[in-house]
Amino acid sequence: MNTTHIHEVIFLVQDNDGVFTPETLVDTIAEKMGADIQFTSCSGVPFPKDEALQFLLDRNKVIVNATGNVEVHPSMKMCDSHLR
């Protein structure tokens, strides 16, 4: 199973802030990390790439801005163990 931590998606959004729409984010995840990529959070429960954006939106890690692009939430805090 191709699995990585969800913070890799946050880093991807952060490095390309405001570039991705929700659709292009999922496409880019598949392109850069593999079509079969699954993510885990700090709880360790895996979920598919198609659920990554909603996971991050639900936890206020990213937002979809007024132009429809994904960006890091202004008040987002990263877990200490996942800073780079």
PDB file of N, CA, C and O in Angstrom:
ATOM      1  N   MET A   1       0.848  -1.187   0.000  1.00  0.00           N
ATOM      2  CA  MET A   1       0.000   0.000   0.000  1.00  0.00           C
ATOM      3  C   MET A   1       0.887   1.240   0.000  1.00  0.00           C
ATOM      4  O   MET A   1       1.841   1.323   0.773  1.00  0.00           O
ATOM      5  N   ASN A   2       0.576   2.199  -0.860  1.00  0.00           N
ATOM      6  CA  ASN A   2       1.300   3.456  -0.974  1.00  0.00           C
ATOM      7  C   ASN A   2       0.654   4.451  -0.003  1.00  0.00           C
ATOM      8  O   ASN A   2      -0.409   4.999  -0.293  1.00  0.00           O
ATOM      9  N   THR A   3       1.294   4.684   1.144  1.00  0.00           N
ATOM     10  CA  THR A   3       0.708   5.514   2.195  1.00  0.00           C
ATOM     11  C   THR A   3       1.718   6.552   2.676  1.00  0.00           C
ATOM     12  O   THR A   3       2.907   6.266   2.819  1.00  0.00           O
ATOM     13  N   THR A   4       1.224   7.752   2.919  1.00  0.00           N
ATOM     14  CA  THR A   4       2.045   8.814   3.502  1.00  0.00           C
ATOM     15  C   THR A   4       1.160   9.659   4.425  1.00  0.00           C
ATOM     16  O   THR A   4      -0.059   9.487   4.450  1.00  0.00           O
ATOM     17  N   HIS A   5       1.764  10.549   5.162  1.00  0.00           N
ATOM     18  CA  HIS A   5       1.018  11.379   6.109  1.00  0.00           C
ATOM     19  C   HIS A   5       0.317  12.523   5.373  1.00  0.00           C
ATOM     20  O   HIS A   5       0.848  13.057   4.400  1.00  0.00           O
ATOM     21  N   ILE A   6      -0.853  12.887   5.831  1.00  0.00           N
ATOM     22  CA  ILE A   6      -1.663  13.950   5.231  1.00  0.00           C
ATOM     23  C   ILE A   6      -0.927  15.291   5.214  1.00  0.00           C
ATOM     24  O   ILE A   6      -1.238  16.161   4.401  1.00  0.00           O
ATOM     25  N   HIS A   7       0.026  15.455   6.089  1.00  0.00           N
ATOM     26  CA  HIS A   7       0.783  16.705   6.090  1.00  0.00           C
ATOM     27  C   HIS A   7       1.525  16.930   4.776  1.00  0.00           C
ATOM     28  O   HIS A   7       1.860  18.066   4.443  1.00  0.00           O
ATOM     29  N   GLU A   8       1.785  15.861   4.028  1.00  0.00           N
ATOM     30  CA  GLU A   8       2.421  16.023   2.716  1.00  0.00           C
ATOM     31  C   GLU A   8       1.523  16.819   1.768  1.00  0.00           C
ATOM     32  O   GLU A   8       2.018  17.548   0.908  1.00  0.00           O
ATOM     33  N   VAL A   9       0.211  16.681   1.923  1.00  0.00           N
ATOM     34  CA  VAL A   9      -0.718  17.469   1.108  1.00  0.00           C
ATOM     35  C   VAL A   9      -0.694  18.926   1.562  1.00  0.00           C
ATOM     36  O   VAL A   9      -0.755  19.834   0.733  1.00  0.00           O
ATOM     37  N   ILE A  10      -0.608  19.153   2.861  1.00  0.00           N
ATOM     38  CA  ILE A  10      -0.497  20.530   3.363  1.00  0.00           C
ATOM     39  C   ILE A  10       0.766  21.175   2.803  1.00  0.00           C
ATOM     40  O   ILE A  10       0.728  22.325   2.364  1.00  0.00           O
ATOM     41  N   PHE A  11       1.888  20.450   2.812  1.00  0.00           N
ATOM     42  CA  PHE A  11       3.134  20.993   2.262  1.00  0.00           C
ATOM     43  C   PHE A  11       2.980  21.290   0.771  1.00  0.00           C
ATOM     44  O   PHE A  11       3.486  22.303   0.288  1.00  0.00           O
ATOM     45  N   LEU A  12       2.288  20.417   0.041  1.00  0.00           N
ATOM     46  CA  LEU A  12       2.057  20.624  -1.389  1.00  0.00           C
ATOM     47  C   LEU A  12       1.261  21.905  -1.624  1.00  0.00           C
ATOM     48  O   LEU A  12       1.606  22.698  -2.500  1.00  0.00           O
ATOM     49  N   VAL A  13       0.203  22.109  -0.852  1.00  0.00           N
ATOM     50  CA  VAL A  13      -0.613  23.327  -0.970  1.00  0.00           C
ATOM     51  C   VAL A  13       0.220  24.542  -0.571  1.00  0.00           C
ATOM     52  O   VAL A  13       0.177  25.577  -1.236  1.00  0.00           O
ATOM     53  N   GLN A  14       0.969  24.412   0.505  1.00  0.00           N
ATOM     54  CA  GLN A  14       1.788  25.515   1.008  1.00  0.00           C
ATOM     55  C   GLN A  14       2.834  25.936  -0.035  1.00  0.00           C
ATOM     56  O   GLN A  14       3.049  27.129  -0.254  1.00  0.00           O
ATOM     57  N   ASP A  15       3.466  24.981  -0.660  1.00  0.00           N
ATOM     58  CA  ASP A  15       4.506  25.268  -1.649  1.00  0.00           C
ATOM     59  C   ASP A  15       3.939  25.854  -2.944  1.00  0.00           C
ATOM     60  O   ASP A  15       4.669  26.479  -3.713  1.00  0.00           O
ATOM     61  N   ASN A  16       2.647  25.655  -3.186  1.00  0.00           N
ATOM     62  CA  ASN A  16       1.994  26.122  -4.420  1.00  0.00           C
ATOM     63  C   ASN A  16       0.758  26.932  -4.074  1.00  0.00           C
ATOM     64  O   ASN A  16      -0.271  26.802  -4.738  1.00  0.00           O
ATOM     65  N   ASP A  17       0.838  27.755  -3.061  1.00  0.00           N
ATOM     66  CA  ASP A  17      -0.310  28.429  -2.474  1.00  0.00           C
ATOM     67  C   ASP A  17      -1.165  29.154  -3.513  1.00  0.00           C
ATOM     68  O   ASP A  17      -0.681  30.012  -4.252  1.00  0.00           O
ATOM     69  N   GLY A  18      -2.427  28.794  -3.551  1.00  0.00           N
ATOM     70  CA  GLY A  18      -3.386  29.450  -4.420  1.00  0.00           C
ATOM     71  C   GLY A  18      -3.407  28.960  -5.855  1.00  0.00           C
ATOM     72  O   GLY A  18      -4.144  29.504  -6.677  1.00  0.00           O
ATOM     73  N   VAL A  19      -2.617  27.947  -6.179  1.00  0.00           N
ATOM     74  CA  VAL A  19      -2.529  27.450  -7.552  1.00  0.00           C
ATOM     75  C   VAL A  19      -3.610  26.416  -7.862  1.00  0.00           C
ATOM     76  O   VAL A  19      -4.159  26.401  -8.964  1.00  0.00           O
ATOM     77  N   PHE A  20      -3.911  25.562  -6.904  1.00  0.00           N
ATOM     78  CA  PHE A  20      -4.793  24.428  -7.151  1.00  0.00           C
ATOM     79  C   PHE A  20      -6.267  24.749  -6.935  1.00  0.00           C
ATOM     80  O   PHE A  20      -6.632  25.454  -5.994  1.00  0.00           O
ATOM     81  N   THR A  21      -7.104  24.222  -7.819  1.00  0.00           N
ATOM     82  CA  THR A  21      -8.526  24.126  -7.538  1.00  0.00           C
ATOM     83  C   THR A  21      -8.699  22.787  -6.815  1.00  0.00           C
ATOM     84  O   THR A  21      -7.769  21.980  -6.802  1.00  0.00           O
ATOM     85  N   PRO A  22      -9.853  22.536  -6.221  1.00  0.00           N
ATOM     86  CA  PRO A  22     -10.030  21.218  -5.603  1.00  0.00           C
ATOM     87  C   PRO A  22      -9.747  20.062  -6.578  1.00  0.00           C
ATOM     88  O   PRO A  22      -9.157  19.052  -6.193  1.00  0.00           O
ATOM     89  N   GLU A  23     -10.163  20.215  -7.817  1.00  0.00           N
ATOM     90  CA  GLU A  23      -9.962  19.149  -8.805  1.00  0.00           C
ATOM     91  C   GLU A  23      -8.495  18.983  -9.172  1.00  0.00           C
ATOM     92  O   GLU A  23      -7.990  17.862  -9.238  1.00  0.00           O
ATOM     93  N   THR A  24      -7.805  20.106  -9.412  1.00  0.00           N
ATOM     94  CA  THR A  24      -6.401  19.995  -9.807  1.00  0.00           C
ATOM     95  C   THR A  24      -5.525  19.537  -8.640  1.00  0.00           C
ATOM     96  O   THR A  24      -4.465  18.951  -8.857  1.00  0.00           O
ATOM     97  N   LEU A  25      -5.954  19.794  -7.420  1.00  0.00           N
ATOM     98  CA  LEU A  25      -5.203  19.296  -6.265  1.00  0.00           C
ATOM     99  C   LEU A  25      -5.212  17.772  -6.254  1.00  0.00           C
ATOM    100  O   LEU A  25      -4.166  17.148  -6.073  1.00  0.00           O
ATOM    101  N   VAL A  26      -6.371  17.174  -6.444  1.00  0.00           N
ATOM    102  CA  VAL A  26      -6.465  15.708  -6.457  1.00  0.00           C
ATOM    103  C   VAL A  26      -5.639  15.138  -7.610  1.00  0.00           C
ATOM    104  O   VAL A  26      -4.945  14.135  -7.444  1.00  0.00           O
ATOM    105  N   ASP A  27      -5.714  15.776  -8.773  1.00  0.00           N
ATOM    106  CA  ASP A  27      -4.921  15.323  -9.918  1.00  0.00           C
ATOM    107  C   ASP A  27      -3.428  15.412  -9.628  1.00  0.00           C
ATOM    108  O   ASP A  27      -2.675  14.498  -9.965  1.00  0.00           O
ATOM    109  N   THR A  28      -2.997  16.499  -9.008  1.00  0.00           N
ATOM    110  CA  THR A  28      -1.583  16.695  -8.703  1.00  0.00           C
ATOM    111  C   THR A  28      -1.112  15.710  -7.643  1.00  0.00           C
ATOM    112  O   THR A  28       0.012  15.213  -7.713  1.00  0.00           O
ATOM    113  N   ILE A  29      -1.958  15.424  -6.666  1.00  0.00           N
ATOM    114  CA  ILE A  29      -1.614  14.416  -5.660  1.00  0.00           C
ATOM    115  C   ILE A  29      -1.330  13.085  -6.352  1.00  0.00           C
ATOM    116  O   ILE A  29      -0.324  12.436  -6.069  1.00  0.00           O
ATOM    117  N   ALA A  30      -2.213  12.685  -7.252  1.00  0.00           N
ATOM    118  CA  ALA A  30      -2.030  11.415  -7.968  1.00  0.00           C
ATOM    119  C   ALA A  30      -0.763  11.442  -8.811  1.00  0.00           C
ATOM    120  O   ALA A  30      -0.023  10.459  -8.863  1.00  0.00           O
ATOM    121  N   GLU A  31      -0.516  12.568  -9.470  1.00  0.00           N
ATOM    122  CA  GLU A  31       0.663  12.698 -10.337  1.00  0.00           C
ATOM    123  C   GLU A  31       1.962  12.637  -9.541  1.00  0.00           C
ATOM    124  O   GLU A  31       2.906  11.957  -9.944  1.00  0.00           O
ATOM    125  N   LYS A  32       2.013  13.341  -8.417  1.00  0.00           N
ATOM    126  CA  LYS A  32       3.250  13.431  -7.639  1.00  0.00           C
ATOM    127  C   LYS A  32       3.449  12.266  -6.672  1.00  0.00           C
ATOM    128  O   LYS A  32       4.584  11.886  -6.384  1.00  0.00           O
ATOM    129  N   MET A  33       2.352  11.696  -6.170  1.00  0.00           N
ATOM    130  CA  MET A  33       2.467  10.690  -5.115  1.00  0.00           C
ATOM    131  C   MET A  33       1.988   9.310  -5.531  1.00  0.00           C
ATOM    132  O   MET A  33       2.198   8.332  -4.813  1.00  0.00           O
ATOM    133  N   GLY A  34       1.345   9.230  -6.692  1.00  0.00           N
ATOM    134  CA  GLY A  34       0.848   7.943  -7.173  1.00  0.00           C
ATOM    135  C   GLY A  34      -0.662   7.864  -7.100  1.00  0.00           C
ATOM    136  O   GLY A  34      -1.279   8.355  -6.155  1.00  0.00           O
ATOM    137  N   ALA A  35      -1.255   7.238  -8.115  1.00  0.00           N
ATOM    138  CA  ALA A  35      -2.715   7.133  -8.194  1.00  0.00           C
ATOM    139  C   ALA A  35      -3.300   6.338  -7.031  1.00  0.00           C
ATOM    140  O   ALA A  35      -4.462   6.521  -6.668  1.00  0.00           O
ATOM    141  N   ASP A  36      -2.493   5.458  -6.450  1.00  0.00           N
ATOM    142  CA  ASP A  36      -2.980   4.598  -5.367  1.00  0.00           C
ATOM    143  C   ASP A  36      -2.648   5.139  -3.976  1.00  0.00           C
ATOM    144  O   ASP A  36      -2.820   4.435  -2.981  1.00  0.00           O
ATOM    145  N   ILE A  37      -2.173   6.384  -3.901  1.00  0.00           N
ATOM    146  CA  ILE A  37      -1.764   6.943  -2.612  1.00  0.00           C
ATOM    147  C   ILE A  37      -2.921   6.984  -1.627  1.00  0.00           C
ATOM    148  O   ILE A  37      -4.054   7.313  -1.978  1.00  0.00           O
ATOM    149  N   GLN A  38      -2.604   6.642  -0.394  1.00  0.00           N
ATOM    150  CA  GLN A  38      -3.537   6.808   0.718  1.00  0.00           C
ATOM    151  C   GLN A  38      -2.823   7.623   1.768  1.00  0.00           C
ATOM    152  O   GLN A  38      -1.594   7.634   1.838  1.00  0.00           O
ATOM    153  N   PHE A  39      -3.601   8.304   2.583  1.00  0.00           N
ATOM    154  CA  PHE A  39      -3.035   9.170   3.607  1.00  0.00           C
ATOM    155  C   PHE A  39      -3.435   8.697   4.988  1.00  0.00           C
ATOM    156  O   PHE A  39      -4.484   8.083   5.183  1.00  0.00           O
ATOM    157  N   THR A  40      -2.566   9.001   5.943  1.00  0.00           N
ATOM    158  CA  THR A  40      -2.900   8.781   7.341  1.00  0.00           C
ATOM    159  C   THR A  40      -2.785  10.128   8.045  1.00  0.00           C
ATOM    160  O   THR A  40      -2.053  11.023   7.623  1.00  0.00           O
ATOM    161  N   SER A  41      -3.528  10.230   9.118  1.00  0.00           N
ATOM    162  CA  SER A  41      -3.418  11.409   9.969  1.00  0.00           C
ATOM    163  C   SER A  41      -2.679  10.973  11.222  1.00  0.00           C
ATOM    164  O   SER A  41      -2.151   9.862  11.279  1.00  0.00           O
ATOM    165  N   CYS A  42      -2.638  11.816  12.200  1.00  0.00           N
ATOM    166  CA  CYS A  42      -1.978  11.446  13.454  1.00  0.00           C
ATOM    167  C   CYS A  42      -2.670  10.263  14.129  1.00  0.00           C
ATOM    168  O   CYS A  42      -2.070   9.594  14.969  1.00  0.00           O
ATOM    169  N   SER A  43      -3.934   9.999  13.768  1.00  0.00           N
ATOM    170  CA  SER A  43      -4.650   8.846  14.326  1.00  0.00           C
ATOM    171  C   SER A  43      -4.238   7.549  13.653  1.00  0.00           C
ATOM    172  O   SER A  43      -4.512   6.469  14.177  1.00  0.00           O
ATOM    173  N   GLY A  44      -3.573   7.636  12.483  1.00  0.00           N
ATOM    174  CA  GLY A  44      -3.070   6.453  11.810  1.00  0.00           C
ATOM    175  C   GLY A  44      -4.071   5.706  10.948  1.00  0.00           C
ATOM    176  O   GLY A  44      -3.743   4.646  10.415  1.00  0.00           O
ATOM    177  N   VAL A  45      -5.284   6.226  10.794  1.00  0.00           N
ATOM    178  CA  VAL A  45      -6.307   5.550   9.983  1.00  0.00           C
ATOM    179  C   VAL A  45      -6.163   6.000   8.529  1.00  0.00           C
ATOM    180  O   VAL A  45      -6.293   7.192   8.250  1.00  0.00           O
ATOM    181  N   PRO A  46      -5.898   5.077   7.588  1.00  0.00           N
ATOM    182  CA  PRO A  46      -5.697   5.474   6.199  1.00  0.00           C
ATOM    183  C   PRO A  46      -6.996   5.849   5.484  1.00  0.00           C
ATOM    184  O   PRO A  46      -8.065   5.318   5.786  1.00  0.00           O
ATOM    185  N   PHE A  47      -6.879   6.777   4.530  1.00  0.00           N
ATOM    186  CA  PHE A  47      -8.018   7.162   3.701  1.00  0.00           C
ATOM    187  C   PHE A  47      -7.503   7.522   2.312  1.00  0.00           C
ATOM    188  O   PHE A  47      -6.336   7.886   2.171  1.00  0.00           O
ATOM    189  N   PRO A  48      -8.355   7.427   1.271  1.00  0.00           N
ATOM    190  CA  PRO A  48      -7.908   7.659  -0.111  1.00  0.00           C
ATOM    191  C   PRO A  48      -7.685   9.133  -0.431  1.00  0.00           C
ATOM    192  O   PRO A  48      -8.162  10.019   0.278  1.00  0.00           O
ATOM    193  N   LYS A  49      -6.946   9.377  -1.521  1.00  0.00           N
ATOM    194  CA  LYS A  49      -6.609  10.749  -1.936  1.00  0.00           C
ATOM    195  C   LYS A  49      -7.845  11.592  -2.197  1.00  0.00           C
ATOM    196  O   LYS A  49      -7.820  12.807  -1.996  1.00  0.00           O
ATOM    197  N   ASP A  50      -8.935  10.958  -2.644  1.00  0.00           N
ATOM    198  CA  ASP A  50     -10.163  11.699  -2.939  1.00  0.00           C
ATOM    199  C   ASP A  50     -10.790  12.311  -1.692  1.00  0.00           C
ATOM    200  O   ASP A  50     -11.633  13.202  -1.800  1.00  0.00           O
ATOM    201  N   GLU A  51     -10.391  11.847  -0.512  1.00  0.00           N
ATOM    202  CA  GLU A  51     -10.933  12.376   0.739  1.00  0.00           C
ATOM    203  C   GLU A  51      -9.973  13.354   1.419  1.00  0.00           C
ATOM    204  O   GLU A  51     -10.313  13.940   2.447  1.00  0.00           O
ATOM    205  N   ALA A  52      -8.778  13.533   0.850  1.00  0.00           N
ATOM    206  CA  ALA A  52      -7.752  14.359   1.495  1.00  0.00           C
ATOM    207  C   ALA A  52      -8.197  15.812   1.659  1.00  0.00           C
ATOM    208  O   ALA A  52      -8.046  16.387   2.737  1.00  0.00           O
ATOM    209  N   LEU A  53      -8.742  16.405   0.605  1.00  0.00           N
ATOM    210  CA  LEU A  53      -9.151  17.808   0.693  1.00  0.00           C
ATOM    211  C   LEU A  53     -10.236  18.005   1.742  1.00  0.00           C
ATOM    212  O   LEU A  53     -10.144  18.921   2.559  1.00  0.00           O
ATOM    213  N   GLN A  54     -11.253  17.167   1.731  1.00  0.00           N
ATOM    214  CA  GLN A  54     -12.337  17.323   2.709  1.00  0.00           C
ATOM    215  C   GLN A  54     -11.813  17.140   4.126  1.00  0.00           C
ATOM    216  O   GLN A  54     -12.236  17.844   5.043  1.00  0.00           O
ATOM    217  N   PHE A  55     -10.896  16.198   4.309  1.00  0.00           N
ATOM    218  CA  PHE A  55     -10.267  15.988   5.616  1.00  0.00           C
ATOM    219  C   PHE A  55      -9.609  17.285   6.090  1.00  0.00           C
ATOM    220  O   PHE A  55      -9.795  17.695   7.236  1.00  0.00           O
ATOM    221  N   LEU A  56      -8.848  17.924   5.216  1.00  0.00           N
ATOM    222  CA  LEU A  56      -8.148  19.156   5.581  1.00  0.00           C
ATOM    223  C   LEU A  56      -9.093  20.342   5.751  1.00  0.00           C
ATOM    224  O   LEU A  56      -8.872  21.191   6.615  1.00  0.00           O
ATOM    225  N   LEU A  57     -10.130  20.406   4.945  1.00  0.00           N
ATOM    226  CA  LEU A  57     -11.142  21.461   5.104  1.00  0.00           C
ATOM    227  C   LEU A  57     -11.870  21.328   6.437  1.00  0.00           C
ATOM    228  O   LEU A  57     -12.081  22.318   7.138  1.00  0.00           O
ATOM    229  N   ASP A  58     -12.254  20.103   6.782  1.00  0.00           N
ATOM    230  CA  ASP A  58     -12.990  19.850   8.030  1.00  0.00           C
ATOM    231  C   ASP A  58     -12.180  20.241   9.256  1.00  0.00           C
ATOM    232  O   ASP A  58     -12.746  20.596  10.291  1.00  0.00           O
ATOM    233  N   ARG A  59     -10.856  20.179   9.144  1.00  0.00           N
ATOM    234  CA  ARG A  59      -9.977  20.474  10.281  1.00  0.00           C
ATOM    235  C   ARG A  59      -9.354  21.873  10.194  1.00  0.00           C
ATOM    236  O   ARG A  59      -8.429  22.195  10.940  1.00  0.00           O
ATOM    237  N   ASN A  60      -9.865  22.694   9.283  1.00  0.00           N
ATOM    238  CA  ASN A  60      -9.381  24.074   9.110  1.00  0.00           C
ATOM    239  C   ASN A  60      -7.883  24.154   8.837  1.00  0.00           C
ATOM    240  O   ASN A  60      -7.208  25.075   9.297  1.00  0.00           O
ATOM    241  N   LYS A  61      -7.373  23.185   8.088  1.00  0.00           N
ATOM    242  CA  LYS A  61      -5.960  23.212   7.679  1.00  0.00           C
ATOM    243  C   LYS A  61      -5.813  23.957   6.359  1.00  0.00           C
ATOM    244  O   LYS A  61      -4.803  24.621   6.126  1.00  0.00           O
ATOM    245  N   VAL A  62      -6.823  23.847   5.494  1.00  0.00           N
ATOM    246  CA  VAL A  62      -6.850  24.575   4.228  1.00  0.00           C
ATOM    247  C   VAL A  62      -8.243  25.163   4.036  1.00  0.00           C
ATOM    248  O   VAL A  62      -9.199  24.773   4.705  1.00  0.00           O
ATOM    249  N   ILE A  63      -8.333  26.111   3.106  1.00  0.00           N
ATOM    250  CA  ILE A  63      -9.616  26.694   2.728  1.00  0.00           C
ATOM    251  C   ILE A  63      -9.686  26.753   1.204  1.00  0.00           C
ATOM    252  O   ILE A  63      -8.664  26.668   0.523  1.00  0.00           O
ATOM    253  N   VAL A  64     -10.890  26.896   0.681  1.00  0.00           N
ATOM    254  CA  VAL A  64     -11.084  27.219  -0.723  1.00  0.00           C
ATOM    255  C   VAL A  64     -11.411  28.710  -0.732  1.00  0.00           C
ATOM    256  O   VAL A  64     -12.427  29.134  -0.182  1.00  0.00           O
ATOM    257  N   ASN A  65     -10.539  29.502  -1.363  1.00  0.00           N
ATOM    258  CA  ASN A  65     -10.686  30.958  -1.308  1.00  0.00           C
ATOM    259  C   ASN A  65     -11.782  31.453  -2.257  1.00  0.00           C
ATOM    260  O   ASN A  65     -12.438  30.659  -2.930  1.00  0.00           O
ATOM    261  N   ALA A  66     -11.964  32.748  -2.299  1.00  0.00           N
ATOM    262  CA  ALA A  66     -13.049  33.358  -3.080  1.00  0.00           C
ATOM    263  C   ALA A  66     -12.937  33.082  -4.580  1.00  0.00           C
ATOM    264  O   ALA A  66     -13.941  33.105  -5.292  1.00  0.00           O
ATOM    265  N   THR A  67     -11.723  32.822  -5.059  1.00  0.00           N
ATOM    266  CA  THR A  67     -11.540  32.516  -6.479  1.00  0.00           C
ATOM    267  C   THR A  67     -11.660  31.020  -6.772  1.00  0.00           C
ATOM    268  O   THR A  67     -11.519  30.594  -7.919  1.00  0.00           O
ATOM    269  N   GLY A  68     -11.922  30.220  -5.722  1.00  0.00           N
ATOM    270  CA  GLY A  68     -12.105  28.780  -5.911  1.00  0.00           C
ATOM    271  C   GLY A  68     -10.831  27.967  -5.821  1.00  0.00           C
ATOM    272  O   GLY A  68     -10.820  26.787  -6.172  1.00  0.00           O
ATOM    273  N   ASN A  69      -9.746  28.591  -5.351  1.00  0.00           N
ATOM    274  CA  ASN A  69      -8.476  27.879  -5.230  1.00  0.00           C
ATOM    275  C   ASN A  69      -8.200  27.492  -3.783  1.00  0.00           C
ATOM    276  O   ASN A  69      -8.694  28.120  -2.846  1.00  0.00           O
ATOM    277  N   VAL A  70      -7.409  26.456  -3.629  1.00  0.00           N
ATOM    278  CA  VAL A  70      -7.076  25.924  -2.307  1.00  0.00           C
ATOM    279  C   VAL A  70      -5.843  26.640  -1.775  1.00  0.00           C
ATOM    280  O   VAL A  70      -4.847  26.801  -2.479  1.00  0.00           O
ATOM    281  N   GLU A  71      -5.928  27.065  -0.519  1.00  0.00           N
ATOM    282  CA  GLU A  71      -4.767  27.662   0.139  1.00  0.00           C
ATOM    283  C   GLU A  71      -4.753  27.243   1.600  1.00  0.00           C
ATOM    284  O   GLU A  71      -5.768  26.812   2.146  1.00  0.00           O
ATOM    285  N   VAL A  72      -3.597  27.373   2.218  1.00  0.00           N
ATOM    286  CA  VAL A  72      -3.461  27.032   3.631  1.00  0.00           C
ATOM    287  C   VAL A  72      -4.310  28.001   4.443  1.00  0.00           C
ATOM    288  O   VAL A  72      -4.301  29.205   4.189  1.00  0.00           O
ATOM    289  N   HIS A  73      -5.036  27.477   5.413  1.00  0.00           N
ATOM    290  CA  HIS A  73      -5.860  28.316   6.293  1.00  0.00           C
ATOM    291  C   HIS A  73      -4.941  29.283   7.041  1.00  0.00           C
ATOM    292  O   HIS A  73      -3.896  28.866   7.542  1.00  0.00           O
ATOM    293  N   PRO A  74      -5.308  30.565   7.127  1.00  0.00           N
ATOM    294  CA  PRO A  74      -4.434  31.553   7.779  1.00  0.00           C
ATOM    295  C   PRO A  74      -4.058  31.214   9.223  1.00  0.00           C
ATOM    296  O   PRO A  74      -2.988  31.604   9.691  1.00  0.00           O
ATOM    297  N   SER A  75      -4.922  30.500   9.922  1.00  0.00           N
ATOM    298  CA  SER A  75      -4.627  30.170  11.324  1.00  0.00           C
ATOM    299  C   SER A  75      -4.168  28.724  11.508  1.00  0.00           C
ATOM    300  O   SER A  75      -4.140  28.218  12.630  1.00  0.00           O
ATOM    301  N   MET A  76      -3.809  28.056  10.405  1.00  0.00           N
ATOM    302  CA  MET A  76      -3.423  26.649  10.468  1.00  0.00           C
ATOM    303  C   MET A  76      -2.187  26.453  11.335  1.00  0.00           C
ATOM    304  O   MET A  76      -1.209  27.194  11.230  1.00  0.00           O
ATOM    305  N   LYS A  77      -2.252  25.441  12.194  1.00  0.00           N
ATOM    306  CA  LYS A  77      -1.125  25.056  13.033  1.00  0.00           C
ATOM    307  C   LYS A  77      -0.765  23.618  12.677  1.00  0.00           C
ATOM    308  O   LYS A  77      -1.640  22.757  12.583  1.00  0.00           O
ATOM    309  N   MET A  78       0.511  23.366  12.483  1.00  0.00           N
ATOM    310  CA  MET A  78       1.012  22.035  12.180  1.00  0.00           C
ATOM    311  C   MET A  78       1.400  21.368  13.500  1.00  0.00           C
ATOM    312  O   MET A  78       1.904  22.022  14.413  1.00  0.00           O
ATOM    313  N   CYS A  79       1.160  20.063  13.587  1.00  0.00           N
ATOM    314  CA  CYS A  79       1.611  19.309  14.764  1.00  0.00           C
ATOM    315  C   CYS A  79       3.126  19.451  14.877  1.00  0.00           C
ATOM    316  O   CYS A  79       3.824  19.469  13.863  1.00  0.00           O
ATOM    317  N   ASP A  80       3.626  19.550  16.075  1.00  0.00           N
ATOM    318  CA  ASP A  80       5.072  19.710  16.291  1.00  0.00           C
ATOM    319  C   ASP A  80       5.887  18.602  15.657  1.00  0.00           C
ATOM    320  O   ASP A  80       7.000  18.847  15.192  1.00  0.00           O
ATOM    321  N   SER A  81       5.360  17.393  15.630  1.00  0.00           N
ATOM    322  CA  SER A  81       6.112  16.259  15.097  1.00  0.00           C
ATOM    323  C   SER A  81       6.141  16.250  13.562  1.00  0.00           C
ATOM    324  O   SER A  81       6.806  15.405  12.962  1.00  0.00           O
ATOM    325  N   HIS A  82       5.427  17.180  12.929  1.00  0.00           N
ATOM    326  CA  HIS A  82       5.360  17.181  11.464  1.00  0.00           C
ATOM    327  C   HIS A  82       5.802  18.509  10.848  1.00  0.00           C
ATOM    328  O   HIS A  82       5.439  18.822   9.714  1.00  0.00           O
ATOM    329  N   LEU A  83       6.573  19.274  11.584  1.00  0.00           N
ATOM    330  CA  LEU A  83       7.123  20.492  11.009  1.00  0.00           C
ATOM    331  C   LEU A  83       8.292  20.132  10.120  1.00  0.00           C
ATOM    332  O   LEU A  83       8.954  19.118  10.341  1.00  0.00           O
ATOM    333  N   ARG A  84       8.548  20.945   9.127  1.00  0.00           N
ATOM    334  CA  ARG A  84       9.742  20.669   8.300  1.00  0.00           C
ATOM    335  C   ARG A  84      10.679  21.821   8.307  1.00  0.00           C
ATOM    336  O   ARG A  84      11.730  21.766   7.669  1.00  0.00           O
TER     337      ARG A  84
END
